[in-house]
Amino acid sequence: MKVSMIICDDGNYPEIWRDCAMKGAELIIRPQGYMYPAKDQQVQVSKTMAWCNQVYVAVANAAGFDGVYTYFGHSAIIGSDGRTLGECGT
């Protein structure tokens, strides 16, 4: 299995996802540290990019409060059809 990694904000640019897929990635790992209120947006971006590029996605988002920001968690495994296969809470 060929694996690629897209770190945090770079995952908001579709060209990077396409480049990974065109180079043969079957799984894209995306570590990120997004905070509220961006939860819905970031969940949708990962699902859409998985579907558009026919790849599996493993998203690892920070969770909890670091003294300044509150991170929403919800790390997930997303199928190549854009469906969530598994998800953690906050």
C-alpha positions as CSV (number, residue, x, y, z in Angstrom):
1,M,0.0,0.0,0.0
2,K,1.3,3.4,-0.9
3,V,0.8,6.1,1.7
4,S,1.1,9.9,1.6
5,M,0.9,12.5,4.3
6,I,-0.7,16.0,4.0
7,I,-0.1,18.1,7.1
8,C,-2.7,20.4,8.5
9,D,-3.5,23.5,6.4
10,D,-1.9,22.0,3.2
11,G,-5.0,19.7,3.1
12,N,-7.2,22.6,2.2
13,Y,-5.7,22.7,-1.3
14,P,-7.1,20.1,-3.6
15,E,-4.1,20.2,-5.9
16,I,-2.0,18.5,-3.1
17,W,-4.6,15.7,-2.7
18,R,-4.6,15.1,-6.5
19,D,-0.8,15.0,-6.7
20,C,-0.7,12.3,-4.0
21,A,-3.4,10.3,-5.8
22,M,-1.7,10.6,-9.2
23,K,1.5,9.4,-7.6
24,G,-0.3,6.2,-6.5
25,A,-1.3,6.9,-2.9
26,E,-4.0,4.6,-1.7
27,L,-4.1,6.1,1.9
28,I,-3.5,9.7,2.8
29,I,-2.7,10.5,6.4
30,R,-3.6,14.0,7.6
31,P,-2.4,15.2,11.0
32,Q,-4.0,18.5,11.9
33,G,-4.8,20.8,14.7
34,Y,-8.1,22.5,13.9
35,M,-10.2,24.4,16.4
36,Y,-13.8,25.2,16.8
37,P,-15.7,26.6,14.9
38,A,-14.0,24.9,11.9
39,K,-15.2,21.4,12.7
40,D,-17.9,20.9,10.0
41,Q,-15.7,22.5,7.3
42,Q,-12.7,20.3,8.1
43,V,-14.7,17.1,8.3
44,Q,-16.3,17.8,4.9
45,V,-13.0,18.7,3.3
46,S,-11.5,15.3,4.2
47,K,-14.6,13.4,3.0
48,T,-14.8,15.3,-0.2
49,M,-11.1,14.9,-1.0
50,A,-11.3,11.1,-0.3
51,W,-14.2,10.8,-2.7
52,C,-12.8,13.1,-5.4
53,N,-9.4,11.3,-5.5
54,Q,-10.6,7.7,-4.7
55,V,-8.3,7.3,-1.7
56,Y,-8.7,6.3,1.9
57,V,-8.0,9.1,4.5
58,A,-6.8,8.9,8.1
59,V,-7.4,12.2,9.8
60,A,-5.8,12.8,13.2
61,N,-7.0,16.0,14.7
62,A,-5.9,17.5,18.0
63,A,-8.4,17.3,20.9
64,G,-8.8,19.3,24.1
65,F,-7.8,22.7,25.4
66,D,-4.2,23.9,25.4
67,G,-4.7,27.0,27.5
68,V,-5.5,29.1,24.5
69,Y,-7.4,27.1,21.9
70,T,-10.0,24.3,22.0
71,Y,-9.5,21.6,19.4
72,F,-12.4,19.5,18.3
73,G,-10.9,16.1,18.0
74,H,-13.0,13.8,15.8
75,S,-10.1,11.9,14.3
76,A,-11.5,9.6,11.6
77,I,-10.9,6.9,9.0
78,I,-12.7,7.8,5.7
79,G,-13.3,5.4,2.8
80,S,-12.6,6.2,-0.8
81,D,-16.3,6.7,-1.3
82,G,-16.3,9.6,1.3
83,R,-18.1,7.7,4.0
84,T,-16.8,7.7,7.6
85,L,-15.6,4.2,8.5
86,G,-14.7,5.1,12.1
87,E,-14.5,8.2,14.2
88,C,-13.3,9.3,17.6
89,G,-15.0,11.8,19.8
90,T,-13.5,14.9,21.5
